[in-house]
Amino acid sequence: MRLNLVARVFLVLLALAVIGAVSAPLWLTPLVAGRVRSAASSRSLEATWSELRVAWPATIRARDLVLLARSGDTVLVAHRFEAKPRLWSLLQLHPTIASASLDGVRIRLGSGGSEEDTLSVEDTAPEDPKAGADVAPRIQHLAEQLTHSLLLPARRLPQLQLTDVVVQRGDSSGVALDALNLSHRTGAVELAVTGLLLRDQGIPFDAQLRWAHDDRLTGRAEFRIPEDGRTEPVPIVFTVDGQVHQDRAGGQLRIGPETRVTVGEMAMRLDGHTDTHGPAFHLNIAMDSLTAGSVQRSLPRAMLGPLTDLSVNGSWDWRASFDVDLAKPDSVRYQADVIPHGLTLDAAGSGLRLGTLHGPFLAAIHLPRDRVVYRDLSNTNPHFRTLDDISEYLRFAVVTNEDGGFFWHRGFNTGAIQLAIAANLRAGSYKRGAGTITMQLARNLYLGHRRTLSRKGQEVVLAWVLEHLVGVPKERLLEIYLNIIEWGPELHGADEAAHFYFDKDASDLTLPEALFLTIIIPSPTKWRWRLDANGELRPSARAQMHFIGRKMQAKGWLGPTELVGADSLTIQLRGPARALFAPRDSLAAGITAQRVAP
């Protein structure tokens, strides 16, 4: 009797299982499809697929999954997607994922930044200090996404397995992942990634991270950098060992004060936190006992560039801190300090002949798109001018607009960096730089204009070396700068520019002429944009010139009565530049009149 009862119960359960297996796709598939579409819609996306089905007991499979932005741009394509929901979440009609795998994924992000020398007149117009007090909505949204993402319960995330994933920007940079695995081990979550950074030359990498339940984060990453002249790429190795704590109730992610990150032989201590309120970010970095040898052994030549040939004696410590609350962008705080210990330049061992800047030398001037031109900075060059032979108006106008703190800082200006960060946060794009005249000299004489993080780091280091170890006086740095910078097509230096635009010597420039030459510097190949079809100053150019003049007055570099109103600022093109605007008949008449004049 009991055996018959057990048999009957077994048959009932078997029947229910069969009915469930047959009918599950009928009710689960529409439920899951609706949830996917709803989740995509909440993120301003539309989800489509060629196939989506639910297999018993709980496996969701999709093919050719596509996410489209409302603009119509494709955001994500996945050839194959498979996920297993948590069974209890299905019973609650609120599916959550226990594990997922994707293959053949393509993700496209927005395009990269602009090319060099592409500023328009509007881009370089003076800022209204009262305008745009808030951070740009796009930046605010990205920062909120970042801070909330950092608080995701990583140790409770679904297990993930991704293969053949490409994340690409519009400018073709990005990352290609061969494999990404997020797995849960006893007491920890582990991440393993292998792939390729998509740059001019692909950079292979692999990384492993382990985050334990006691908040200890450990990991290692290796990037293999291609290098000219070598058959094998050069590895750069990073390690991390520290404490990372999520306070989800308080909205904070905290990095413990003894967290240690190494890059080759170089070790740095980190501490900081992010806060969803604001959002806000805070980071401190400390590095001790750095030497030229330890840096050069830790970083490949491709990252160091000309710094590979720089030899210094002694050591140094480095400290940096960064604070920003996006609710109060003007509260940005950035500090960086080098603490030298017997640090001197080894001129004999350096391939960079920085000491030549003290006297006459042949300048190799690096231009955008890897062009190089040469100018002889000596009296054998008829256009070379000492600082005293360049109009005082031009000297002070250029310093005012390019680097107002030039005579007071020592290579880079942390105050200008803070103002630039705040302005760019409000604009939502790169609108204002903080490069000093010394940094621009380093770029023009040694580095070139490629917009990469490594090139910017080289620029900062060389600027510091020029002002602290080489000992070139400020006046000499400014003199070199004014004799090499680009002022138009094939024009380098103040005197070449003065003759091209005004047919006069650099020492004889008037205030309006000096102000006009100053506003050309940020985008010299587009100088004609500052003028209308008749060669007259556009209103935006006059406004910018007047803005610089007022700043010169505030610094005491211009008398109170020397600057006329913006509407009264005028220039008269007299050099070869005039031929680009004057009508052919009037120009020919002018030439004839000059020939017949007594």
C-alpha positions as CSV (number, residue, x, y, z in Angstrom):
1,M,0.0,0.0,0.0
2,R,2.8,2.4,1.0
3,L,4.7,1.5,-2.1
4,N,1.8,2.3,-4.3
5,L,1.4,5.7,-2.6
6,V,5.1,6.5,-3.2
7,A,4.8,5.4,-6.8
8,R,1.7,7.6,-7.3
9,V,3.5,10.7,-5.8
10,F,6.5,10.0,-8.0
11,L,4.3,9.8,-11.1
12,V,2.6,13.1,-10.1
13,L,5.9,14.9,-9.7
14,L,7.2,13.5,-12.9
15,A,4.1,14.6,-14.7
16,L,4.4,18.1,-13.2
17,A,8.1,18.2,-14.3
18,V,7.1,17.2,-17.9
19,I,4.3,19.7,-18.0
20,G,6.7,22.4,-16.6
21,A,9.4,21.5,-19.1
22,V,6.9,21.8,-22.0
23,S,5.0,24.9,-20.8
24,A,7.9,26.9,-19.2
25,P,8.9,28.5,-22.5
26,L,5.3,29.5,-23.1
27,W,5.1,31.7,-20.0
28,L,8.8,32.4,-19.1
29,T,10.0,33.6,-22.5
30,P,7.5,36.5,-22.7
31,L,8.3,37.4,-19.1
32,V,12.0,37.5,-19.7
33,A,11.7,39.3,-23.0
34,G,9.6,42.0,-21.3
35,R,12.1,42.4,-18.5
36,V,15.0,42.7,-21.0
37,R,13.1,45.4,-23.0
38,S,12.2,47.2,-19.8
39,A,15.7,47.2,-18.4
40,A,17.0,48.5,-21.8
41,S,14.3,51.2,-22.0
42,S,15.2,52.5,-18.5
43,R,18.7,53.2,-19.9
44,S,17.3,54.9,-23.1
45,L,18.1,51.8,-25.2
46,E,16.1,49.5,-27.4
47,A,16.8,45.8,-27.3
48,T,16.3,43.4,-30.3
49,W,17.3,39.9,-31.1
50,S,16.9,37.2,-33.7
51,E,16.2,34.5,-31.1
52,L,15.3,34.5,-27.4
53,R,14.1,31.4,-25.6
54,V,14.0,30.0,-22.1
55,A,15.0,26.4,-21.6
56,W,13.9,24.3,-18.6
57,P,14.5,24.7,-15.8
58,A,16.0,28.2,-16.1
59,T,18.4,29.0,-18.9
60,I,17.9,32.1,-21.1
61,R,19.5,32.0,-24.5
62,A,19.6,34.7,-27.1
63,R,21.3,35.2,-30.4
64,D,22.2,38.4,-32.3
65,L,21.3,40.6,-29.3
66,V,21.4,44.3,-30.3
67,L,21.1,47.4,-28.1
68,L,20.3,50.6,-29.9
69,A,20.5,54.1,-28.5
70,R,17.5,56.4,-29.1
71,S,19.7,58.3,-31.6
72,G,19.8,55.1,-33.7
73,D,23.4,54.4,-33.0
74,T,24.3,50.7,-32.2
75,V,25.6,50.5,-28.7
76,L,26.1,46.7,-28.3
77,V,25.9,43.6,-30.5
78,A,26.3,40.1,-29.0
79,H,26.4,37.0,-31.2
80,R,25.5,34.7,-28.4
81,F,24.1,35.3,-24.9
82,E,23.3,32.8,-22.2
83,A,22.2,33.4,-18.7
84,K,20.9,31.4,-15.8
85,P,18.5,33.3,-13.4
86,R,18.2,32.5,-9.8
87,L,15.3,30.2,-9.4
88,W,13.8,32.0,-6.5
89,S,13.8,35.3,-8.5
90,L,11.7,33.6,-11.2
91,L,9.1,32.6,-8.6
92,Q,9.0,36.2,-7.5
93,L,8.5,37.3,-11.1
94,H,11.6,39.5,-10.8
95,P,14.4,37.6,-12.6
96,T,18.0,38.2,-11.5
97,I,21.0,36.6,-13.0
98,A,23.1,33.9,-11.3
99,S,25.6,33.5,-14.2
100,A,26.0,34.7,-17.7
101,S,28.2,34.1,-20.7
102,L,28.6,36.2,-23.9
103,D,30.5,35.6,-27.1
104,G,31.2,37.7,-30.1
105,V,30.4,41.1,-28.4
106,R,30.9,44.5,-30.1
107,I,30.5,47.7,-28.1
108,R,30.9,51.1,-29.6
109,L,31.5,54.2,-27.5
110,G,31.6,57.9,-28.6
111,S,34.4,59.3,-30.7
112,G,37.6,60.6,-29.3
113,G,38.9,64.1,-28.9
114,S,39.7,66.6,-31.7
115,E,43.0,66.8,-33.6
116,E,45.7,69.3,-32.8
117,D,45.2,72.8,-33.9
118,T,41.4,72.7,-34.4
119,L,40.2,75.4,-32.1
120,S,37.6,77.7,-33.6
121,V,37.2,81.4,-32.8
122,E,34.4,80.5,-30.5
123,D,36.5,77.9,-28.7
124,T,39.1,80.5,-27.8
125,A,36.7,83.2,-26.8
126,P,37.1,84.7,-23.3
127,E,35.0,83.0,-20.6
128,D,32.3,84.6,-18.7
129,P,33.2,83.9,-15.1
130,K,29.5,84.0,-14.1
131,A,28.3,81.5,-16.7
132,G,28.1,77.8,-16.3
133,A,28.5,77.4,-12.6
134,D,27.3,73.8,-12.6
135,V,29.0,70.8,-14.0
136,A,27.9,69.8,-17.5
137,P,25.1,67.3,-17.3
138,R,27.0,64.7,-19.3
139,I,29.9,64.8,-16.8
140,Q,27.6,64.7,-13.9
141,H,25.8,61.7,-15.3
142,L,29.1,59.8,-16.0
143,A,30.4,60.6,-12.5
144,E,27.2,59.4,-10.9
145,Q,27.4,56.2,-12.9
146,L,31.0,55.6,-11.9
147,T,30.5,56.1,-8.2
148,H,27.4,53.9,-8.2
149,S,29.2,51.2,-10.2
150,L,32.1,51.2,-7.7
151,L,29.5,50.3,-5.0
152,L,28.0,47.4,-6.9
153,P,28.1,44.3,-4.6
154,A,31.0,42.7,-6.5
155,R,31.1,39.7,-4.2
156,R,27.4,39.0,-5.1
157,L,27.6,39.8,-8.8
158,P,26.7,37.0,-11.3
159,Q,29.5,34.8,-12.5
160,L,30.5,36.1,-15.9
161,Q,32.3,34.5,-18.8
162,L,33.0,36.8,-21.8
163,T,34.9,35.8,-25.0
164,D,35.7,37.7,-28.1
165,V,34.7,41.1,-26.8
166,V,35.7,44.4,-28.6
167,V,35.0,47.8,-27.0
168,Q,35.8,50.5,-29.4
169,R,35.6,54.3,-29.7
170,G,34.8,56.2,-32.9
171,D,38.5,56.9,-33.4
172,S,39.3,53.2,-33.4
173,S,41.0,53.1,-30.0
174,G,39.6,50.7,-27.4
175,V,40.2,47.2,-26.1
176,A,39.7,43.7,-27.4
177,L,39.2,41.0,-24.8
178,D,40.0,37.4,-25.6
179,A,38.5,36.3,-22.3
180,L,37.1,37.8,-19.1
181,N,36.1,35.5,-16.2
182,L,34.5,36.7,-13.0
183,S,34.2,33.8,-10.6
184,H,33.4,33.3,-6.9
185,R,35.8,31.3,-4.7
186,T,35.6,30.6,-1.0
187,G,35.8,34.0,0.7
188,A,36.6,36.0,-2.4
189,V,35.6,37.1,-5.9
190,E,38.2,36.7,-8.6
191,L,38.6,38.4,-12.0
192,A,40.9,37.3,-14.8
193,V,41.2,39.2,-18.1
194,T,43.4,38.7,-21.2
195,G,43.2,41.0,-24.3
196,L,44.7,43.7,-26.4
197,L,44.6,47.5,-26.1
198,L,43.8,48.9,-29.5
199,R,46.2,51.8,-30.1
200,D,48.5,52.7,-33.1
201,Q,50.2,49.4,-32.2
202,G,48.3,46.7,-30.3
203,I,49.3,46.3,-26.6
204,P,48.7,42.7,-25.3
205,F,47.8,42.5,-21.6
206,D,46.6,40.1,-18.9
207,A,45.4,40.9,-15.4
208,Q,44.2,39.0,-12.3
209,L,42.4,40.5,-9.3
210,R,41.2,38.9,-6.0
211,W,38.9,40.8,-3.6
212,A,38.5,38.8,-0.4
213,H,35.7,39.1,2.2
214,D,38.0,40.9,4.6
215,D,38.3,43.7,1.9
216,R,41.8,42.9,0.9
217,L,42.4,43.5,-2.8
218,T,45.4,41.9,-4.5
219,G,46.3,41.6,-8.1
220,R,48.8,41.8,-10.9
221,A,48.6,43.2,-14.5
222,E,51.2,43.0,-17.3
223,F,51.2,45.1,-20.4
224,R,53.6,44.3,-23.3
225,I,54.6,47.5,-25.0
226,P,55.9,47.2,-28.7
227,E,59.2,49.1,-29.1
228,D,61.0,50.1,-32.3
229,G,64.2,48.1,-32.9
230,R,63.1,45.1,-30.7
231,T,61.5,41.9,-31.9
232,E,59.8,41.3,-28.5
233,P,57.6,43.8,-26.7
234,V,58.8,45.2,-23.4
235,P,56.7,44.2,-20.3
236,I,55.4,46.8,-17.8
237,V,54.1,45.1,-14.6
238,F,51.7,46.5,-12.1
239,T,50.7,45.0,-8.7
240,V,48.3,46.0,-6.1
241,D,47.9,45.0,-2.4
242,G,45.7,46.9,-0.1
243,Q,42.2,47.4,1.4
244,V,39.2,48.5,-0.5
245,H,35.9,48.9,1.5
246,Q,32.4,49.5,0.2
247,D,30.1,51.5,2.4
248,R,26.9,51.2,0.4
249,A,24.8,52.7,3.1
250,G,27.0,55.7,3.3
251,G,27.5,55.9,-0.5
252,Q,31.3,55.6,-0.2
253,L,34.1,53.5,-1.5
254,R,37.3,53.8,0.6
255,I,40.9,52.9,-0.3
256,G,42.9,52.0,2.8
257,P,45.9,54.2,3.7
258,E,48.4,51.4,3.4
259,T,47.3,50.3,-0.1
260,R,50.4,49.8,-2.2
261,V,50.7,49.8,-6.0
262,T,53.9,49.0,-7.7
263,V,55.0,49.8,-11.3
264,G,58.1,47.7,-11.9
265,E,60.6,48.9,-9.2
266,M,58.5,52.0,-8.3
267,A,56.2,51.7,-5.4
268,M,53.4,54.1,-4.5
269,R,51.1,54.4,-1.5
270,L,47.5,55.3,-2.1
271,D,44.5,56.3,0.0
272,G,41.3,58.0,-0.9
273,H,37.5,57.6,-1.3
274,T,34.6,58.2,-3.7
275,D,31.3,59.5,-2.5
276,T,28.0,59.3,-4.4
277,H,27.0,62.6,-2.8
278,G,28.2,65.2,-5.2
279,P,29.6,62.9,-6.6
280,A,33.0,63.5,-4.9
281,F,36.5,62.1,-5.4
282,H,39.6,62.2,-3.2
283,L,43.0,60.6,-3.8
284,N,46.4,60.9,-2.2
285,I,49.6,59.4,-3.8
286,A,53.0,59.1,-2.3
287,M,56.2,57.8,-3.8
288,D,59.6,57.7,-2.1
289,S,63.3,57.3,-3.1
290,L,62.8,57.4,-6.8
291,T,65.9,57.5,-9.0
292,A,66.4,57.9,-12.7
293,G,67.6,54.3,-12.9
294,S,64.5,52.8,-11.1
295,V,62.2,54.8,-13.4
296,Q,64.0,53.8,-16.6
297,R,64.1,50.2,-15.6
298,S,60.4,50.2,-14.7
299,L,59.0,51.9,-17.8
300,P,59.7,51.0,-21.5
301,R,61.4,53.5,-23.8
302,A,58.1,54.0,-25.7
303,M,56.6,55.5,-22.6
304,L,59.6,57.5,-21.5
305,G,60.5,59.0,-24.9
306,P,63.4,61.5,-24.6
307,L,63.5,60.9,-20.8
308,T,65.3,57.7,-21.5
309,D,68.3,59.8,-22.4
310,L,68.1,62.0,-19.3
311,S,70.6,61.3,-16.6
312,V,70.4,62.7,-13.1
313,N,72.2,62.1,-9.8
314,G,70.4,61.7,-6.4
315,S,66.8,60.8,-5.7
316,W,63.4,62.3,-5.1
317,D,60.1,61.8,-3.4
318,W,56.8,62.7,-5.0
319,R,53.5,63.7,-3.4
320,A,50.2,64.4,-5.1
321,S,46.6,64.9,-4.0
322,F,43.3,65.5,-5.8
323,D,39.9,66.6,-4.5
324,V,36.8,67.4,-6.5
325,D,33.2,67.7,-5.5
326,L,31.1,67.9,-8.7
327,A,28.4,69.7,-6.7
328,K,30.9,72.5,-6.2
329,P,33.3,72.4,-9.2
330,D,35.2,75.5,-8.2
331,S,36.3,73.7,-5.0
332,V,38.7,71.5,-7.1
333,R,42.0,71.0,-5.2
334,Y,45.1,69.6,-6.9
335,Q,48.6,69.6,-5.4
336,A,51.8,68.0,-6.6
337,D,55.3,68.3,-5.1
338,V,58.8,67.0,-5.8
339,I,61.1,66.6,-2.8
340,P,64.6,66.3,-4.1
341,H,67.5,64.6,-2.3
342,G,70.8,65.6,-3.7
343,L,69.2,65.8,-7.2
344,T,71.5,67.2,-9.9
345,L,71.6,67.0,-13.7
346,D,74.4,64.7,-15.1
347,A,75.1,66.7,-18.2
348,A,77.9,64.4,-19.3
349,G,75.7,61.3,-19.2
350,S,72.6,62.9,-20.7
351,G,71.7,62.4,-24.4
352,L,69.5,65.5,-24.1
353,R,71.7,68.5,-24.4
354,L,69.6,70.8,-22.2
355,G,72.5,73.0,-21.4
356,T,72.6,74.4,-24.9
357,L,69.6,76.5,-24.1
358,H,71.8,78.9,-22.3
359,G,73.5,80.1,-25.5
360,P,73.0,80.2,-29.3
361,F,71.7,76.8,-30.7
362,L,69.9,75.3,-33.7
363,A,66.3,74.6,-32.5
364,A,64.6,71.6,-33.9
365,I,60.9,72.7,-33.6
366,H,58.4,69.8,-33.4
367,L,55.0,70.6,-35.0
368,P,51.7,68.7,-35.1
369,R,51.6,65.6,-37.2
370,D,55.2,64.8,-36.6
371,R,56.7,67.6,-38.7
372,V,60.0,69.2,-37.7
373,V,61.4,72.5,-38.8
374,Y,64.7,74.2,-37.8
375,R,65.5,77.8,-36.7
376,D,69.0,79.1,-35.8
377,L,68.7,81.0,-32.6
378,S,71.7,83.2,-33.1
379,N,72.6,86.5,-34.7
380,T,73.3,84.7,-38.0
381,N,69.5,84.4,-38.3
382,P,68.2,87.8,-39.4
383,H,64.8,87.2,-37.7
384,F,66.3,86.1,-34.3
385,R,65.4,88.7,-31.7
386,T,66.6,89.0,-28.1
387,L,63.9,89.6,-25.5
388,D,64.8,93.3,-25.3
389,D,64.3,93.6,-29.1
390,I,60.7,92.2,-29.0
391,S,57.8,94.7,-28.3
392,E,57.0,94.9,-24.7
393,Y,53.3,94.8,-25.6
394,L,53.8,91.4,-27.3
395,R,55.9,90.0,-24.4
396,F,53.4,90.8,-21.8
397,A,50.3,90.0,-23.9
398,V,51.7,86.5,-24.7
399,V,52.6,85.8,-21.0
400,T,49.1,87.1,-19.9
401,N,47.2,84.8,-22.3
402,E,49.5,81.7,-22.3
403,D,50.8,81.6,-18.8
404,G,49.8,84.3,-16.4
405,G,51.9,82.9,-13.6
406,F,55.0,82.3,-15.7
407,F,57.3,84.6,-13.7
408,W,56.2,83.0,-10.4
409,H,55.8,79.3,-10.9
410,R,58.6,76.7,-11.3
411,G,57.6,74.7,-14.4
412,F,53.9,73.9,-13.9
413,N,51.1,75.9,-12.2
414,T,48.9,73.9,-9.9
415,G,46.5,76.9,-9.5
416,A,46.0,77.0,-13.3
417,I,45.4,73.2,-13.3
418,Q,42.7,73.6,-10.7
419,L,41.0,76.4,-12.8
420,A,41.3,74.3,-16.0
421,I,39.7,71.2,-14.3
422,A,36.8,73.3,-13.0
423,A,36.3,75.0,-16.4
424,N,36.4,71.7,-18.3
425,L,34.0,70.1,-15.9
426,R,31.5,72.9,-16.5
427,A,32.0,72.8,-20.2
428,G,31.7,69.0,-20.4
429,S,34.8,68.8,-22.8
430,Y,38.4,69.9,-23.1
431,K,38.1,73.7,-23.4
432,R,40.9,75.0,-21.2
433,G,44.4,73.8,-20.8
434,A,47.0,74.5,-18.0
435,G,50.2,74.1,-20.0
436,T,52.8,76.6,-19.0
437,I,55.3,78.4,-21.3
438,T,58.0,76.1,-20.0
439,M,55.9,73.0,-20.7
440,Q,55.2,74.3,-24.2
441,L,58.9,74.8,-24.7
442,A,59.6,71.2,-23.7
443,R,56.9,70.1,-26.2
444,N,58.1,72.2,-29.1
445,L,61.8,71.4,-28.6
446,Y,61.8,67.8,-27.6
447,L,58.5,66.0,-27.6
448,G,56.0,66.8,-30.3
449,H,52.3,67.2,-30.1
450,R,50.7,63.8,-29.9
451,R,47.9,63.8,-27.3
452,T,48.9,60.8,-25.1
453,L,49.2,60.5,-21.4
454,S,52.8,59.4,-21.6
455,R,53.7,62.5,-23.7
456,K,52.0,64.8,-21.2
457,G,54.0,63.2,-18.4
458,Q,57.2,63.7,-20.3
459,E,56.3,67.3,-20.8
460,V,55.7,67.9,-17.0
461,V,59.0,66.2,-16.1
462,L,61.1,68.1,-18.7
463,A,59.5,71.4,-17.6
464,W,60.5,70.7,-14.0
465,V,64.0,69.8,-15.0
466,L,64.4,72.9,-17.1
467,E,63.5,75.2,-14.2
468,H,65.1,73.3,-11.3
469,L,68.1,71.5,-12.6
470,V,69.2,73.2,-15.8
471,G,68.7,76.7,-14.3
472,V,67.7,78.5,-17.5
473,P,66.5,82.0,-16.4
474,K,62.8,82.9,-17.0
475,E,63.8,85.7,-19.4
476,R,65.8,83.3,-21.5
477,L,63.0,80.7,-21.6
478,L,60.6,83.4,-22.8
479,E,63.1,84.6,-25.4
480,I,63.4,81.1,-26.9
481,Y,59.7,80.7,-26.8
482,L,59.0,83.9,-28.7
483,N,61.6,83.0,-31.3
484,I,60.3,79.4,-32.1
485,I,56.5,79.2,-31.7
486,E,54.3,79.0,-34.8
487,W,52.4,82.1,-35.9
488,G,51.0,80.9,-39.2
489,P,52.1,78.7,-42.1
490,E,55.9,78.4,-42.1
491,L,56.1,81.3,-39.6
492,H,58.2,80.8,-36.5
493,G,59.1,83.5,-34.1
494,A,57.9,87.0,-33.4
495,D,59.9,88.8,-36.1
496,E,58.8,86.5,-38.9
497,A,55.2,87.1,-37.8
498,A,55.6,90.8,-37.5
499,H,56.9,91.1,-41.1
500,F,54.3,88.7,-42.5
501,Y,51.3,90.5,-41.0
502,F,52.5,94.1,-40.6
503,D,55.7,94.5,-42.6
504,K,57.6,95.7,-39.6
505,D,60.1,94.6,-37.0
506,A,59.0,92.8,-33.8
507,S,60.3,95.7,-31.8
508,D,57.8,98.1,-33.4
509,L,54.5,96.4,-32.9
510,T,51.6,98.4,-31.6
511,L,49.3,97.2,-28.8
512,P,46.5,96.1,-31.2
513,E,49.0,94.3,-33.4
514,A,50.6,92.5,-30.4
515,L,47.1,91.5,-29.1
516,F,46.2,90.1,-32.6
517,L,49.4,88.0,-32.7
518,T,48.7,86.7,-29.2
519,I,45.2,85.4,-30.1
520,I,46.7,83.5,-33.1
521,I,49.0,81.3,-30.9
522,P,46.5,78.7,-29.8
523,S,45.5,77.8,-33.4
524,P,48.1,79.4,-35.7
525,T,47.1,77.7,-39.0
526,K,43.6,79.2,-38.6
527,W,44.6,82.8,-38.2
528,R,42.3,84.0,-41.0
529,W,39.3,82.9,-38.9
530,R,39.9,86.0,-36.8
531,L,39.3,88.2,-39.8
532,D,36.4,88.8,-42.1
533,A,36.5,88.7,-45.9
534,N,38.0,92.2,-46.1
535,G,40.8,91.5,-43.6
536,E,39.0,93.3,-40.8
537,L,38.9,92.0,-37.2
538,R,35.8,90.0,-36.4
539,P,33.8,91.1,-33.3
540,S,34.8,87.9,-31.5
541,A,38.5,88.6,-32.2
542,R,38.2,92.2,-30.9
543,A,36.5,90.9,-27.8
544,Q,39.2,88.4,-27.1
545,M,42.0,91.0,-27.7
546,H,40.2,93.4,-25.3
547,F,39.9,90.7,-22.7
548,I,43.7,90.1,-22.8
549,G,44.3,93.8,-22.6
550,R,42.2,94.1,-19.5
551,K,44.1,91.3,-17.9
552,M,47.4,93.0,-18.7
553,Q,46.1,96.2,-17.0
554,A,45.1,94.1,-13.9
555,K,48.7,92.8,-13.7
556,G,50.1,96.3,-14.1
557,W,51.6,95.5,-17.5
558,L,49.5,98.1,-19.3
559,G,48.6,101.7,-18.4
560,P,45.0,102.6,-17.6
561,T,44.7,104.8,-20.7
562,E,46.5,102.6,-23.3
563,L,43.7,100.2,-24.0
564,V,40.8,101.5,-26.2
565,G,37.3,100.0,-26.2
566,A,36.9,96.6,-28.0
567,D,34.9,98.2,-30.9
568,S,37.8,100.6,-31.5
569,L,40.5,97.9,-31.7
570,T,41.7,97.7,-35.3
571,I,44.7,96.4,-37.2
572,Q,46.0,97.1,-40.8
573,L,47.5,94.2,-42.6
574,R,50.6,95.4,-44.6
575,G,52.8,92.4,-45.1
576,P,52.3,89.4,-47.4
577,A,49.2,88.5,-45.3
578,R,47.4,91.5,-47.0
579,A,47.5,89.8,-50.4
580,L,45.3,87.1,-49.1
581,F,42.4,89.5,-48.5
582,A,42.9,92.5,-51.0
583,P,41.0,92.2,-54.3
584,R,43.3,91.6,-57.2
585,D,42.5,94.9,-59.0
586,S,43.1,97.1,-56.0
587,L,46.3,95.2,-55.1
588,A,47.6,95.7,-58.7
589,A,46.6,99.3,-58.6
590,G,48.5,99.8,-55.4
591,I,51.6,98.2,-56.8
592,T,51.4,100.4,-59.9
593,A,51.0,103.5,-57.8
594,Q,54.1,102.6,-55.8
595,R,56.1,102.1,-59.0
596,V,55.2,105.5,-60.5
597,A,55.5,107.5,-57.3
598,P,58.4,110.0,-57.3
